[in-house]
């Protein structure tokens, strides 16, 4: 009975914008970093204060999308690559290079991949 209740809680909370532990990085820190780097000025990001931008795509459910930036297969490594150096992927992109370190990008990816 307890196991069933726990499984139900995981299913119900799985779609929420809650930081989760991840082998990618620290999702809780990633949530804060997305705010600190100003990602919400262009993107709507669930769970990130003031992240209500509309210039870029909303990031809710990004982990379920097939592609990132319309070019890359949606994998954690590709998302890390995109966050760190978007112009290397698409020189014409409007996404700015914010000089995000690899460690910070890993934390951001951990949070974003929790937005299922």
BARODO-663046 format. One record per residue (C-alpha): x, y, z. Coordinates in pm, 1 decimal. Layout:
<nodes>
+----------+----------+----------+
!       c1 !       c2 !       c3 !
+----------+----------+----------+
!        X !        Y !        Z !
...
+----------+----------+----------+
</nodes>
This chain:
<nodes>
+----------+----------+----------+
!       c1 !       c2 !       c3 !
+----------+----------+----------+
!      0.0 !      0.0 !      0.0 !
!    281.3 !    242.9 !     87.6 !
!    462.6 !    156.6 !   -235.3 !
!    149.2 !    224.9 !   -440.0 !
!    102.7 !    561.2 !   -267.3 !
!    466.3 !    650.9 !   -334.3 !
!    432.3 !    551.0 !   -700.3 !
!    119.1 !    764.1 !   -732.6 !
!    296.8 !   1060.9 !   -576.5 !
!    581.8 !   1024.6 !   -825.7 !
!    336.7 !   1016.5 !  -1116.5 !
!    142.9 !   1317.5 !   -991.3 !
!    450.6 !   1524.2 !   -908.4 !
!    642.1 !   1414.1 !  -1216.7 !
!    475.3 !   1680.3 !  -1430.4 !
!    532.4 !   1959.4 !  -1180.4 !
!    813.6 !   2209.1 !  -1203.7 !
!    994.9 !   2075.0 !   -901.5 !
!   1371.5 !   2054.0 !   -878.9 !
!   1476.3 !   1690.5 !   -880.6 !
!   1804.8 !   1518.5 !   -807.1 !
!   1983.2 !   1434.8 !  -1128.7 !
!   2312.0 !   1278.2 !  -1236.1 !
!   2346.1 !   1573.4 !  -1475.6 !
!   2392.2 !   1836.3 !  -1208.0 !
!   2218.4 !   2010.4 !   -919.7 !
!   1864.3 !   2086.5 !  -1035.3 !
!   1795.5 !   2319.9 !   -743.1 !
!   2099.7 !   2526.5 !   -832.0 !
!   2000.0 !   2512.0 !  -1198.7 !
!   1664.8 !   2667.1 !  -1111.5 !
!   1844.7 !   2958.5 !   -944.7 !
!   2096.7 !   2991.5 !  -1226.2 !
!   1823.4 !   3016.5 !  -1489.3 !
!   1699.2 !   3321.6 !  -1302.0 !
!   2046.7 !   3468.1 !  -1240.6 !
!   2146.0 !   3439.2 !  -1606.0 !
!   1822.0 !   3611.4 !  -1708.0 !
!   1687.7 !   3322.2 !  -1913.9 !
!   1335.7 !   3424.2 !  -1817.6 !
!   1366.3 !   3751.1 !  -2004.6 !
!   1318.9 !   3545.2 !  -2323.9 !
!   1163.8 !   3219.0 !  -2199.3 !
!    866.2 !   3117.6 !  -1990.5 !
!   1016.9 !   2871.5 !  -1741.7 !
!    794.1 !   2697.6 !  -1485.0 !
!    921.2 !   2736.1 !  -1131.1 !
!   1163.9 !   3018.6 !  -1212.2 !
!   1066.6 !   3353.6 !  -1063.7 !
!   1012.8 !   3628.9 !  -1319.4 !
!   1065.6 !   3388.0 !  -1612.0 !
!    782.7 !   3506.0 !  -1831.6 !
!    953.8 !   3602.9 !  -2157.1 !
!    797.2 !   3531.8 !  -2493.0 !
!   1083.2 !   3601.7 !  -2736.8 !
!   1206.0 !   3242.4 !  -2709.1 !
!   1003.9 !   2922.9 !  -2679.0 !
!    847.5 !   2828.2 !  -2345.1 !
!   1058.5 !   2565.2 !  -2171.8 !
!    780.4 !   2367.1 !  -2000.8 !
!    808.4 !   2005.9 !  -2114.3 !
!   1134.9 !   2066.0 !  -2298.4 !
!   1261.3 !   1720.5 !  -2201.7 !
!    982.7 !   1564.1 !  -2411.9 !
!   1065.3 !   1754.6 !  -2731.4 !
!   1238.8 !   1579.8 !  -3018.6 !
!   1472.2 !   1866.5 !  -3108.2 !
!   1654.3 !   2156.5 !  -2949.9 !
!   1680.6 !   2478.1 !  -3151.4 !
!   1516.6 !   2292.3 !  -3438.9 !
!   1852.1 !   2130.3 !  -3518.4 !
!   1983.9 !   1907.1 !  -3241.0 !
!   1844.1 !   1579.6 !  -3116.1 !
!   1714.6 !   1648.5 !  -2766.3 !
!   1974.4 !   1491.1 !  -2538.8 !
!   2128.2 !   1627.0 !  -2219.4 !
!   2467.2 !   1660.8 !  -2392.1 !
!   2316.6 !   1858.6 !  -2680.2 !
!   2124.9 !   2082.4 !  -2441.7 !
!   2448.3 !   2144.6 !  -2253.7 !
!   2617.9 !   2231.4 !  -2583.4 !
!   2334.1 !   2466.2 !  -2683.0 !
!   2331.4 !   2651.3 !  -2349.8 !
!   2709.3 !   2694.5 !  -2348.4 !
!   2759.7 !   2809.7 !  -2706.7 !
!   2442.7 !   2852.9 !  -2913.0 !
!   2625.7 !   3024.4 !  -3201.8 !
!   2843.5 !   2716.2 !  -3251.7 !
!   2522.8 !   2523.1 !  -3323.1 !
!   2347.0 !   2793.2 !  -3524.2 !
!   2539.4 !   3110.5 !  -3606.7 !
!   2211.7 !   3289.8 !  -3691.7 !
!   2037.3 !   3218.7 !  -3361.7 !
!   1899.9 !   3503.5 !  -3153.1 !
!   1994.5 !   3315.0 !  -2835.7 !
!   2282.8 !   3499.4 !  -2672.5 !
!   2603.0 !   3336.0 !  -2558.0 !
!   2596.2 !   3407.3 !  -2185.2 !
!   2935.7 !   3244.3 !  -2116.7 !
!   2776.8 !   2976.8 !  -1900.3 !
!   3035.7 !   2745.7 !  -1745.6 !
!   3003.7 !   2371.8 !  -1797.6 !
!   2916.4 !   2317.0 !  -1429.5 !
!   2644.8 !   2582.2 !  -1437.4 !
!   2507.7 !   2449.6 !  -1766.4 !
!   2489.4 !   2097.9 !  -1618.2 !
!   2283.0 !   2233.3 !  -1329.8 !
!   2052.9 !   2418.1 !  -1571.5 !
!   2008.5 !   2104.3 !  -1782.3 !
!   1927.3 !   1903.7 !  -1468.9 !
!   1647.6 !   2147.1 !  -1385.2 !
!   1515.5 !   2170.1 !  -1740.1 !
!   1509.1 !   1792.3 !  -1780.2 !
!   1296.6 !   1777.8 !  -1465.9 !
!   1026.3 !   1980.8 !  -1645.3 !
!    859.8 !   1679.3 !  -1800.4 !
+----------+----------+----------+
</nodes>
